[in-house]
Amino acid sequence: MRKESATTDFDGRIALLGFGSIGQAVLPLLFRHITVKPSQIEIIKPSSKGTESALELGVGFHSARIERGQIQGALGDRLKAGDLLLNLSVDVGSIDLMSFCRDRGLLYIDASTESWPGESTDRSRPLSERTNYAMREHALALRRPDRRDSTALITMGANPGMVSLLVKQALLDLSGTSAPETREGWAEMALQLGLRTIHVSERDSQQVDRPKRKDEFINTWSVQGFVGEGLQPAELGWGTHERHFPEDGARQEKGCKAAIYLKRPGMATRVRSWAPLSGPFHGFLVSHAESISIADHLTLGDREQPRYRPTVHYAYHPCEDAVLSVHELSGRQWKMQKHQTILRDDIVQGRDELGVLLMGRSRGRDWAYWHGSQLSIEQARGLCPFNSATSLQVAAPIVAGMSWIIQHPDLGVIEPDDLPLAPVLAMIRPYLGDVVGVHTDWTPLRDRESLFDEPLDRTDPWQFINFRVT
């Protein structure tokens, strides 16, 4: 247990709700950057399965399955005002957890906003309510401007989370200026650069030396988490430059109105994207909170008729075995496979190339710039135990977020987009492997219509219709 690089003192208790691949990845980093004793930390999950690494570090375990209406009974006696709840669970309603923490003065942080079991796939609910957009609106509605509530930092992982900081860093790289002091300042910078579209561009090439079995879903992070978000409607921040509204698209009627959704699951929606080492690739347009928050934070003008907003969405190519797993899952009409495998110690090679691809037009010239992390499995293992490249890219932002909210405990509900760029990214950066910024002349129109005619808009490569794989 390394202590020499700890940066933040904390004398409260920390509860880790859930302890899957990301929880196991977070724990050793937590001891490096937050000065706590093992006795101050407790794992809370339904069974002791997978807690071996926690026991190695001297961290205790409490068995509890949290269901709707049972948060107080499960957590009420274990946490007091000033303590911190790190929520890495699935199938536990994040909004109810946030309300519990706010009312008791607990610090709160999560990597994604989760619903109660079945809510995101319940066909009796309107599609608009089964989106990340709706969950974000419910979370932000917990803000009380007239009170200084305990800090709740939502969606602080790799993406959502770190990518909001990478977008800001990329904007600085492109502009060559200093960081703006306001939200509007960042949006004005994006407008002046001619930014039209942002992809959270991820290509995971990690692999093992055995083939995927039939009736098995393989992934490099939570299987439940990936499938859960993948079966939600595909969502994207919708830019003011867009001229072709999707035939299967729908607008949100309430809230910030920065995003739209498609009437199909993200796992069944593919888009064209690009990354430096991977080159062009097809990725899944999986619903993610950053697609909404980044678009919202970079909006100028009235929400009904904004003067400016970029299009923002995820373009995710998971590891090859996960792609095969998704194909099998869709062929089963989305009925989950019997066997679920998370790769870590059995990975033999590969990397997770995760960044933001900014695309736009200025002075009559189209441009694109990718900025992000190229982290290999060998680098990840050398940087921190109990990690793959994917998990470390998530764990480092979580611990950086924990450190920051401990130092800023009374800000109420905030998002990664609200965090200061320099100090938070500085804590994350050592765990990202090679961090690069690369200009490219790639566009989604390259080599198109070589075999068949396609519905394209050749007057503007950055139209969503050109990215979508049909």
N, C-alpha and C positions, 0 to 999 in steps of 0.2 A: 504494500500500500504506500504509494508515493505521496509525500506531504509537501515537498519542497516548493512546488509550483502553486500551492493553494493561494487564492487571492481574496476570498470573501469569508469573513467570520460569521458564524450563525450558531446561536445557542438554543434554538428551538428544535422541535422534532420534524422529521421529514417522513411522510408516508408515501410509498410508491404503490399506487393502485394499478395492479397488473405488472407482470414480470416476464414478458415474452422476450423476443430477440432484442427489442429496443431497450427494455428495462435492464436486461443483462449487459447491454453495451454501455448504458449510462453509468452504472454503479461505480466502476473503477475510475471513470473520469470525474465523478462527483467528489471523490476523496482527494483528487489532485487540485481541485479548484475551489472547494468550499471546506472550511475548517470545521469538520464535525467528527464525532466519534461514532463507531458502529452502533453503539447503544442508542444514538439519537435517530436512527433510521429503522423503518419497519416496512417489510414487504406485505402487501395485503392482496391476496388472490384466493380463488376457490380451493386450490390444492397445492401441495408442496412440490409438485412436478416442475422441474426446471429451476429450482432454487439453489442448486448445488453451489453455483458461483457466489451467491449471497452468503451462504454458510461459510465458504472459504474466507470471506472478508469479515466474518463475525457479525453479519446483519441478521436480525431476527425475522421470523415469518409468522403471520397471523392468517388463519383460514377463514375467509368470509366470501360469500357470493352476494353481491349487491344487486337487488332487484328494485323495481319501481316502488317508491314509498318506504324503502328500508334504509335509506342513507343515514339517517340519524341513529338508528339502532346499530348499524355496522361501524360508523366512524365517530359518533358523538362523544364517546368516552375515551377515544384514543388521541384526539387532537384538541388543542386549546388555542385561544387567540395568539397570533404571532407565529404559529406553526405553518408548515408548507405542505400542500398536497400536490404531488406530481401524478397526474392522471395519464397513464399509458394503457388504459383498459379499452376493450371493445364491448359493445352491447351494454354500456352504462351511460345513461343520459347525461351529457356534459352540462346542459343548461341547469338541470337540477343540482348537479354537483357544484356548479358555480354559485348558485343561489345559496346553497348550504354554506359554502366558504365565505361568501360576502356577509351573511348574517352572523357569522361567528368570528369574523376578523381573521380568517385564514388566508395566507398567500396561496395562489392557485396557478398552475401552468399545465398545458397539455400540448400534444403534437397534432391533434385533429379534434374537430368537434363531432362527437358521436351521438347517435340517437339510441333509444331503447330498442330491444330486439324486435325486428319485424317492421318498424316504422318506415324505414326507407324503401321497403319493397311492398308495402301495404297498398294494394290497388284500390282500396276504398278511399284513400286519401288523394287529393289532387296532386298531379305531378309537380306542380310548383311548390308544394309543401314537402316534397321528398328530395329537395335539392340542398346543396351546401349554402346556396344563397339564403334560403329560409332559415337555416340553422344559424348563419352569421347574423341575420337580422334579429333573431331571438336573443342571441348572446349580447349584441350591442345594446339591445333594449334594457339590459340589466344596469346600464350606466345610470348613475344618479348625479347629475352635474352639481347639485347643491350640497353634496356630501363627499368626503374624502374616504372612500371605501378602500378596503385592502386590495392590493394589486392582483388582477387576474390576467395573465398573459396567455392568450389563446393561440392555437395553431402554430406553435414554435418548434418545428422540426427542421428538416432539410427543405422540403416543400410539402405543404406551406411552411414558411418560416425564413430560413436563411436566404431563399431565392429573392425575397423582397429586398434584402440588403445587397445582394448581387446586382439587382436591377439598378439600384442607386449608384453602386460603384461603377457599373458599366456606363451610366449616364455621365459620371464624372470623367471617365476615361475618354469618352467621345467629345465632351464639351471642353475639356482642359481647364475648367474653372473650379472654384471651391464649392463646398457643399452648401446648398440653400438652407435657410433657417426655418422655412415654413413648408407645409404641404403644398401650397399653391406654387411656391418657388420651384419645387421638383417638377410639378406639372408644366410650368412655363418652360423649364429647361427641355423637357421632352418635346413640347410643341415646337420650340425653336430649332431643335435638332431634326425635326421632320419625322419623329418616331411614329410608326403606324401600327406595328404588330410586335408582340413579345411572346415567344415560346419559352416555357420551362422545358428545356430540351434535355432529355435523359436517355442514355443508351447504356444498359447494363450488360456486360459481356462475361460475367463470372460464370464458371461452369465446374461441374464435377466429372469424374471419369466413369460414370455409369449412365445408362440410358434411363429416361423417365419410364416408370411403370404405367401400365394401364390403370385407370381409376386412381390416379395420384395427382395432386396439385403441388407443384414445387415453386418456391419463391425464395428470394434472398431477404425478405422481411415478412411481416405478418401475412399469412394466407387469408385469414378472416378479414383483416383490415383492407387488403387489396380487393378481394371479391366484393366486400361491402360497398366500397366507394365505386368499384367498377360497374355495379348494377344500378347505381343511381343514374338519373338522366345526365347525359354529357352537358357540361356547362362551360361557358366562355364569357369573359368580359367583351363587350361589343363596342367596337370603335366607331368614331364619328366618320371615318373615311369609307366605311363599308357601304357598298351599293347593291348587294345581292342578299336579301334576307333569306335564310334557309327555308325550304319548303316545309321541313319538319321542325322548324324552330318556333319558339314561343317567348313572349316577353313577360317579365314580372310586373305585376300591377302595383305592388307596394314597395316601400323602402328606397334604397339608393338608385335602383334601376340601372346599375352599371353593367349588368350581365343578362344574358339570355340562356335558355336551355333548349336542348333538342329532345324530341319525343322518342328517344332511343337510349339504351345504356351506353356509358362511356366505353365499356369493353367491346362494344359492337361498332365503335366509331373510330376511324383511323384518319390521321393527318400526315402530311409530308413535313419533315423537318431536317435539321442538319446539325452536326457537331464536328469539331476539328478532327478527332481521330477516327470517328465512325463514318464521316461523310454523310451523304443523304440517307435517310431512313424513313420508314413508316412507323409512327407511334400511335398508341391508343390515346384518344382525347378523354381521359378520365377526369371526372369532376374533382376539383381541388379548391380549397378556400382562397389560395393566392390568385386564382384567375379572377376572382371577384374583388378581393381587397386591393390588389395592385391597380386594376382598372379604376376602381373607385378613388383611390388616393391620387391617381394621375388625371382626374377629371377636372376640367375648368368650366365654370358657368353653371347654369341651371340644370338640375338633374333630369328634368323633362326634355329639354332641348340643349344639351351641353355644347359648348363652343369647341371642346376638344376632349377626346378620350382615345387611347389605343385599344386595339383588340388584344386580349391576353388569354392564353390557354396552355394546358399541359400537353406535351407530346412525348409519351412514355413508351420506350421499347424496353421491357423488362428482360431478364436473362432468358436465353433460348428455351430452357425448360419451362419457364413461366409462360412464354408465348404458346408453346405446345399445350400447356395446361389450360390456357384460356380457350384455345380452339376446341379442346375436348369438352370443356365446360359449356361452351355455347352449343355444341352438338347435342349435349344432354339437356338442352332447354334450361340451362342455368341451374341444374340440380348438382349440388356440390359433390365432389369426389370423396370417396371413403377415406383415402389416405392423404395426409397433408404433411409436407416436408419443408422445413426452413433450412436453407443451406448456410453453413458457416464453416465449421472445422473441416468439412469434406470438400470445400472448394479447392481446386487445384490450379486455377489460373483465371485471369480476367481482371476487369476493372469496372468501376461505375463512373461514367463520364456524365456529370450533372452540371448544368449551367443554364444561363438565360441567353436566348438568341434574340437580339433586338434588330428590327428591320424597319427601314423607312426610306424617305426620299427628301433630299434637300438640294436646292439649286439645280433641279432637273436631273439629278443623279440618284439612282437607287443604291442603297448600301445595306450591309448586314454585319453585325458584330456579335460574336459569342464570347461570353465571359463566365468562367466557372472552374469546377474541380475535376481533375482527372486522377482518381485515386485507385491504385491497384490493390489487389488482395494482399500482396507482399508488403506494401507500404502500410496498409491498415493494421496488419498483424504486428508490424514493428512499432506502431504508434501506441496501440492500446490492446490489452487482452480482451477476449470474449467478443470480438468484432469481426464483421466482414466489411468490405468497402462501403456497402450500402448502409449498414447500421451505424458506422462511425460518422458518416455524413449527416445522419439524423441526430445521433447522440451528442455530438459537440455543440450544435446550436441549442439543444435542450439545456445542457449544463450552463452555457453562456447566458441563456435566458433566466435560469434559476439564480445565477449570481447577480444578474442585473435587478431582478425584482426584490431580492433580499436587500439590496442597497436602496431601492425605491419602492417602499412597501405600501404606499397609500394613493395609488393612481387610478384605482378602479379598473374597469375592463379596457385592455389595450391589445393591439395587434402587433405583429412584427414590423409592420410598416410605420409604427409610431416610435420605434426604437432609434436611438442615435447610431449612426452608421459606424463610425470609427472604433469606439471601445468594444462594441459587441462583436463586430467582424474580426477584430484583432485577437479575441479569445478563440474564435472558431478556426481561423486560418491555419494554425499549425497542424490541424488534423485533416486537411483537405488534400494532401498530396501535392501534385503539381497544379498550381492555380495559374490559368492562362487567359489572355485576351487575344482573340484572333479575328481579324477582318476577313470576309469572304465575299466572292462575287456570286455565290449560289443564290438562286431564286427557285420557287416551286414551279416555274415555267420551263426550267432547263430540260431539254430533250423530251418535251411533252408532245403528244400527238404523233409519235414516231410509228405507232402501230394502228391506232384508232383515233377518230375524232373525239374531242372532249369539250364540255362546256367550260370554257376558260374566259377570263377577262385579261387580254394581253395589254390593255392600256395601263394596268396597275398590278404588278406581280403580288402585291401584299393584300389582295382581296382574299377573304376566307374561302371563297369558292375555288380558288386556285390551290389552296393547301389541302382541301378535303379529298380523301380517297373515296371514290364512288364505284 
